[in-house]
Amino acid sequence: MTPLTILDPASVVVFALTGALVASRAQLDIVGFAFVACLTAVGGGTVRDLLLDRHPVFWIENPGFILWAVGAAVVIFFTAHLVESRMKWLVWLDSFALAVAVPAGVAAAVETGQHAVIVVLMGMATGSLGGLMRDVVCNEVPLVLRQGELYMSCAMAGAMSTLVALNMGSDLTRGLLICAGVTWVLRAGSIAFGWHLPVYKSRPPRS
């Protein structure tokens, strides 16, 4: 058993739940729910596998991932109306999905012997691209690009923490746990306490 055998399924299910919640906000039918859930669930991992030339792509090798995503969509379709604030649930579920998907991308890159820069980029891509596709398709402001929130920087910090841990002698499993912890703590801090990086503010040109 490798880390990806745990991380990929967990990432698929949690991201599928966020996709279905966005579909509920867009008031789509059940097929729309399933489509958005699947797109969100496998989008980042698909880009990762294509860039790393991993064949077959993870959900083609195991079509059960699609069935799990569809199952998550069906559950949300029949229960979303019970949630008082779907946006709040979406943001927090997305934070957990990010904390699982980033280590999945890191693990795939490490296992294929990639350079440190590629390891970090694959962690960021796996963690963010599925959610970005979800929000663009449903005409939502992408969580990845929301002003004043940490998101991509959380993924980058998490991926880099794995490299630091590995260089200090940790095994891959421990490094991925550190990655998940760093990613989620930073994202949760941004949501709960407003942690953010400085944003660019234009100033009028000097005369």
C-alpha positions in Angstrom: 0.0 0.0 0.0 1.3 3.4 -1.0 0.2 6.9 0.4 -1.7 7.5 -2.9 -4.0 4.5 -2.2 -5.4 6.4 0.8 -4.9 10.0 -0.3 -6.6 9.8 -3.8 -9.8 8.2 -2.6 -10.1 10.7 0.3 -9.5 13.6 -1.9 -12.0 12.4 -4.5 -14.8 12.0 -1.9 -14.3 15.3 -0.1 -13.8 17.3 -3.3 -16.9 15.7 -4.8 -18.9 16.9 -1.8 -17.8 20.4 -2.4 -18.6 20.2 -6.0 -22.1 19.0 -5.2 -22.6 21.8 -2.7 -21.6 24.3 -5.4 -24.1 22.6 -7.8 -26.8 23.0 -5.1 -26.1 26.8 -5.0 -26.4 26.9 -8.8 -29.7 24.9 -8.5 -28.7 22.2 -11.0 -30.5 18.9 -11.6 -29.1 15.6 -10.3 -27.1 15.0 -13.5 -25.5 18.5 -13.1 -24.7 17.6 -9.5 -22.9 14.4 -10.6 -21.0 16.2 -13.4 -19.8 19.0 -11.2 -18.9 16.6 -8.4 -16.9 14.4 -10.7 -15.2 17.3 -12.3 -14.1 18.7 -8.9 -13.2 15.3 -7.6 -10.8 14.2 -10.4 -9.8 17.5 -12.1 -6.7 18.2 -10.1 -5.5 14.6 -10.1 -6.1 14.3 -13.8 -3.9 17.3 -14.6 -1.3 15.9 -12.2 -1.2 12.5 -13.8 -1.1 13.9 -17.4 1.8 16.2 -16.5 3.7 13.5 -14.8 3.0 11.1 -17.6 1.4 8.6 -15.3 -0.6 6.0 -17.3 -3.4 5.3 -17.0 -4.8 8.3 -15.2 -5.8 7.3 -11.7 -9.6 7.3 -12.2 -9.3 5.4 -15.5 -7.3 2.8 -13.7 -9.9 2.6 -11.0 -13.3 3.8 -12.3 -14.6 3.3 -8.7 -13.5 6.9 -8.1 -16.2 8.1 -10.4 -18.8 6.0 -8.7 -17.8 7.4 -5.3 -18.0 11.0 -6.6 -21.5 10.3 -8.1 -22.5 8.8 -4.8 -21.4 11.9 -2.9 -23.4 14.0 -5.4 -26.5 12.0 -4.8 -26.2 12.3 -1.1 -25.8 16.1 -1.3 -28.7 16.4 -3.8 -31.1 15.0 -1.3 -29.6 16.6 1.9 -28.3 20.0 0.8 -31.6 21.7 1.8 -31.0 20.7 5.4 -27.8 22.7 5.7 -28.4 26.2 7.0 -25.3 27.8 5.4 -24.1 25.8 2.4 -21.3 28.4 1.7 -19.9 27.8 5.2 -19.9 24.0 4.7 -18.4 24.5 1.3 -15.5 26.6 2.5 -14.6 24.2 5.4 -15.0 21.0 3.4 -12.8 22.6 0.7 -10.1 23.2 3.3 -10.1 19.6 4.2 -10.0 18.6 0.6 -7.1 20.9 0.0 -5.2 19.3 2.9 -5.7 15.8 1.4 -5.1 16.6 -2.2 -1.9 18.6 -1.8 -0.1 15.6 -0.2 -1.6 13.4 -2.9 0.1 15.5 -5.6 3.3 15.6 -3.6 3.3 11.8 -3.2 2.8 11.2 -6.9 5.7 13.5 -7.8 8.0 12.1 -5.2 7.3 8.5 -6.2 8.1 9.3 -9.8 11.4 10.9 -8.8 10.6 14.5 -9.8 12.7 17.6 -9.0 11.7 19.6 -5.8 10.2 22.4 -7.9 7.9 19.9 -9.7 7.0 18.3 -6.4 5.7 21.6 -5.1 3.9 22.5 -8.3 2.2 19.1 -8.4 1.0 19.5 -4.9 -0.4 22.9 -5.7 -2.0 21.7 -9.0 -3.6 18.7 -7.4 -5.0 20.7 -4.5 -6.4 23.7 -6.5 -7.3 22.9 -10.1 -10.4 20.7 -9.3 -11.9 23.4 -7.2 -11.0 26.1 -9.8 -12.8 24.1 -12.5 -15.8 23.6 -10.2 -16.1 27.4 -9.5 -15.6 28.5 -13.1 -18.2 26.0 -14.5 -20.7 27.1 -11.9 -20.0 30.8 -12.3 -18.8 31.2 -8.7 -15.9 33.4 -7.6 -13.1 30.8 -7.4 -12.0 30.2 -3.8 -8.4 29.9 -5.2 -8.5 33.6 -6.3 -10.5 35.2 -3.5 -8.9 38.5 -2.4 -7.5 38.5 1.1 -7.5 34.7 1.7 -4.7 32.2 1.8 -5.2 29.3 -0.6 -2.5 28.6 -3.1 0.1 29.8 -0.5 -1.3 27.1 1.8 -0.7 24.5 -0.8 2.8 25.7 -1.6 3.7 25.9 2.1 2.4 22.4 2.7 4.3 20.9 -0.3 7.5 22.6 0.7 7.1 21.3 4.3 7.3 17.8 3.0 10.5 18.5 1.2 12.0 20.0 4.4 10.9 16.9 6.4 12.4 14.5 3.8 15.7 16.4 3.8 15.7 16.2 7.6 15.4 12.4 7.4 11.7 11.8 7.8 10.0 9.1 5.7 7.5 9.9 3.1 4.4 9.0 5.2 5.5 11.4 8.0 6.3 14.1 5.5 2.9 13.8 3.9 1.2 14.1 7.3 3.2 17.2 8.0 2.1 18.5 4.6 -1.5 17.9 5.4 -1.2 19.6 8.8 0.6 22.7 7.5 -1.8 23.1 4.6 -5.0 22.8 6.7 -3.8 24.9 9.6 -2.9 27.8 7.3 -6.2 27.5 5.3 -8.2 27.2 8.5 -6.5 30.2 10.0 -7.3 32.2 6.9 -11.0 31.2 7.1 -11.4 31.6 10.9 -9.0 34.4 11.7 -8.6 36.3 8.4 -4.9 35.4 7.9 -3.8 36.7 4.5 -0.9 37.9 2.5 -0.6 41.6 1.5 -2.5 42.4 -1.6 -1.6 44.8 -4.4 -3.2 48.3 -4.1 -2.8 50.6 -7.0 -1.7 54.2 -6.4 -2.1 57.2 -8.7 1.1 58.0 -10.6 3.2 60.7 -9.3 3.1 63.9 -11.1 
